[in-house]
Amino acid sequence: MSADKREEARPQGLASALTESGALSRDWLPAFEAVPRHLFVPDVIWPGRAGMNRQSDRVIRAEEPDTWWTAVYRDAPITTQWDDGTYTGPGKGTIPSSSSSMPTMVCSMLSELDVAAGHRVLEIGTGTGWNAALLSHRLGDQNVVTVEVDEASARDARERLEAAGYRPTTVVGDGARGFPGAAPYDRVIATCSVGSVPRAWIAQTKPGGIIVTPWGPTYGGEAVARLTVADDGTASGPFVGSSAFMRLRAQRTDRKHVRAYLKGRNWPADGGRSTTALSPDDVGEWAVMFAIGARVHGAYPWMEQYEDGSYTLWLRDTAGTSWATADYEQGRYEYEVYQSGPRKLWDEVETAFRWWEERDRPGFDRFGLTVDADAERVWLDSPDAFVVP
Ligand SMILES: C[S@@+](CC[C@H](N)C(=O)[O-])C[C@H]1O[C@@H](n2cnc3c(N)ncnc32)[C@H](O)[C@@H]1O
């Protein structure tokens, strides 16, 4: 048996592990077995580290076949492109911009989609084409449309899909517009995250249809929303689990440098000093960031780390009007805060944290989202309990 043939036995191991964990449901098993991940992973990759949002160094299949195969059949995401393809060097770029998603995430999102024979599905974010192939196997090529904004990724994915025997409709363009030419859809699945659900997705989904999309506020934290489209053109539903996807290109936050806020002066410039008993360390976990972001809009954190383990947590607003800093040092019970501008960003974050704490620190599964023509509102426990009244 050749080395490659031996390696091709690996998919079974991953399928068993995902079945055991409950991520791979029985109805998706035949598609998962028929469409092995390795057919959709490029020869040049940056393997993700399991359980971490970090990538290892570049791996070239021809040079390190064992490392490549191990990465493909590990339950972790694999970065396949940096910086929208502008970075081509041997190390890592700045922002990962395309990937083969973590298999557990692929399987659980497909399960949440709740497809049935004959359903028509729109996928946003073709990436490597693996998810589109799984959908095509299950529903038939004629029922799957997949949209990718990056021309090179779209071209490579189409070639891989064809080589594997699948011909869904592949579209190069901005997935925020959906694909009206083949609407309406029974299901929409996004494999890039949004901070605002494009209304075109709702308009192109049949009433009663489902949209599965990662959604995250500007502040941070992210979870998969499972929205049901109503007759009146609204969409609402719970978050079903945490996620960490790449952002839909047009919705990336423009994170201005701190110099833009200090306007040439030195920190803390005109910042007002205060102290807080809330540790900056307590507002940095994914779930609490999500809760804070649901209440504190248009602001984001940035950490400036120092060699001794201490750090400054910067908070800035997207409008470029306000900033705050909170200094973390181990072993302290009181932390120094500076705030400047019309928004008191640390105060906003601290108030949101207290709100979350008073409600017993809800996880993602207690939150939900309702989207209508004018607004997008997060709720807690019940669709009429908006977190911002
Ligand atoms: C996590 S990857 C998708 C993984 C993919 N479904 C797979 O099976 O390999 C996210 C993809 O979303 C794409 N993307 C980002 N913004 C987009 C947009 N506005 N329209 C369509 N695709 C977009 C990225 O270029 C990237 O390829």
The ligand as a Tripos MOL2 file, in Angstrom:
@<TRIPOS>MOLECULE
LIG
   27    29     1     0     0
SMALL
NO_CHARGES

@<TRIPOS>ATOM
      1 C1        -13.7530   29.8900    7.2260 C.3       1 LIG1
      2 S1        -13.6020   30.1850    5.5320 S.3       1 LIG1
      3 C2        -14.8630   29.1590    4.8430 C.3       1 LIG1
      4 C3        -14.6730   27.6880    4.9860 C.3       1 LIG1
      5 C4        -15.4020   26.9090    3.9260 C.3       1 LIG1
      6 N1        -16.8330   26.8970    4.0740 N.3       1 LIG1
      7 C5        -14.8570   25.5240    3.7440 C.2       1 LIG1
      8 O1        -15.6140   24.5550    3.7250 O.co2     1 LIG1
      9 O2        -13.6350   25.4020    3.5910 O.co2     1 LIG1
     10 C6        -14.3470   31.7860    5.3530 C.3       1 LIG1
     11 C7        -14.4390   32.2190    3.9080 C.3       1 LIG1
     12 O3        -15.3470   33.3140    3.8290 O.3       1 LIG1
     13 C8        -14.9080   34.1060    2.7640 C.3       1 LIG1
     14 N2        -15.5670   35.4280    2.8020 N.ar      1 LIG1
     15 C9        -15.2640   36.5150    3.5700 C.ar      1 LIG1
     16 N3        -16.0740   37.5390    3.2630 N.ar      1 LIG1
     17 C10       -16.9160   37.0910    2.2910 C.ar      1 LIG1
     18 C11       -17.9660   37.7080    1.5640 C.ar      1 LIG1
     19 N4        -18.3060   38.9760    1.7400 N.pl3     1 LIG1
     20 N5        -18.6130   36.9550    0.6300 N.ar      1 LIG1
     21 C12       -18.2650   35.6680    0.4150 C.ar      1 LIG1
     22 N6        -17.2600   35.0390    1.0630 N.ar      1 LIG1
     23 C13       -16.6030   35.7450    1.9910 C.ar      1 LIG1
     24 C14       -13.4120   34.1600    2.9670 C.3       1 LIG1
     25 O4        -12.7390   34.6130    1.7990 O.3       1 LIG1
     26 C15       -13.1250   32.7270    3.3460 C.3       1 LIG1
     27 O5        -12.7660   31.9660    2.2290 O.3       1 LIG1
@<TRIPOS>BOND
     1     1     2 1
     2     2     3 1
     3     2    10 1
     4     3     4 1
     5     4     5 1
     6     5     6 1
     7     5     7 1
     8     7     8 2
     9     7     9 1
    10    10    11 1
    11    11    12 1
    12    11    26 1
    13    12    13 1
    14    13    14 1
    15    13    24 1
    16    14    15 ar
    17    14    23 ar
    18    15    16 ar
    19    16    17 ar
    20    17    18 ar
    21    17    23 ar
    22    18    19 1
    23    18    20 ar
    24    20    21 ar
    25    21    22 ar
    26    22    23 ar
    27    24    25 1
    28    24    26 1
    29    26    27 1
@<TRIPOS>SUBSTRUCTURE
     1 LIG1         1 GROUP 0 **** ****
